Amino acid sequence: MELPKFLLGDNTDFPEDIFIIHLDYPRFIINLKDDEVEFMEEAEDLDETELNAEMEGLVEQANAFYDKEMERYEKE
């Protein structure tokens, strides 16, 4: 099965939160409300500097994914 790079998630127990799930390595969930990141696995092959650089780009991609999804939703 081919999985998308990002998924959009919400939960009625957290009505103010918007979650983006990143399914590629390193797997993580970001809450766009406050940009808090929870890793689902350790990034063992990246040192802290590499991980920070990688995450900066991935957070930008997650935000772009959310914006694109909302644009599509509003067109329907």
Legacy VTK file of the C-alpha trace (Angstrom):
# vtk DataFile Version 3.0
C-alpha trace
ASCII
DATASET POLYDATA
POINTS 76 float
0.000 0.000 0.000
1.292 3.432 -0.867
0.777 5.962 1.907
0.742 9.742 1.532
3.555 11.767 3.056
1.140 13.759 5.253
-2.270 13.150 6.779
-4.588 15.705 8.346
-6.046 14.699 11.705
-8.494 16.155 14.168
-10.120 15.013 17.367
-13.276 16.314 19.016
-11.554 16.083 22.409
-9.114 18.740 21.149
-11.346 21.099 19.124
-8.754 23.891 18.838
-5.946 21.613 17.616
-4.991 20.762 14.043
-2.759 17.725 13.685
-0.609 16.845 10.693
0.853 13.340 10.705
4.091 12.845 8.778
4.356 9.216 7.644
7.833 9.268 6.068
11.019 9.063 8.101
11.279 10.601 10.638
7.649 9.940 11.573
6.043 12.617 13.712
2.834 14.464 14.535
2.776 18.252 14.566
0.061 20.343 16.149
-0.271 23.402 13.916
-1.894 25.339 16.733
1.462 25.723 18.487
3.938 23.828 16.242
4.521 21.254 18.983
6.100 18.101 17.535
5.811 14.558 18.882
8.127 12.017 17.284
6.749 8.509 16.726
10.263 7.075 16.379
13.824 8.050 17.172
15.808 9.700 14.379
18.834 7.524 15.032
20.847 8.304 11.903
20.620 12.102 12.247
22.566 14.218 14.694
20.809 17.138 16.378
21.962 19.717 13.807
20.826 17.554 10.879
17.518 16.776 12.577
16.828 20.465 13.253
17.563 21.363 9.629
15.393 18.489 8.363
12.537 19.389 10.713
12.545 23.041 9.675
11.804 21.999 6.098
9.269 19.357 7.128
7.330 21.805 9.314
7.144 24.189 6.345
5.920 21.320 4.149
3.314 20.350 6.766
1.969 23.900 6.830
1.884 24.016 3.018
0.045 20.670 2.986
-2.560 22.023 5.408
-3.057 25.197 3.361
-3.475 23.143 0.178
-6.000 20.822 1.831
-8.033 23.756 3.167
-8.080 25.398 -0.277
-9.384 22.170 -1.788
-11.972 21.785 0.965
-13.263 25.334 0.480
-13.687 24.758 -3.291
-16.044 21.818 -2.731
LINES 1 77
76 0 1 2 3 4 5 6 7 8 9 10 11 12 13 14 15 16 17 18 19 20 21 22 23 24 25 26 27 28 29 30 31 32 33 34 35 36 37 38 39 40 41 42 43 44 45 46 47 48 49 50 51 52 53 54 55 56 57 58 59 60 61 62 63 64 65 66 67 68 69 70 71 72 73 74 75
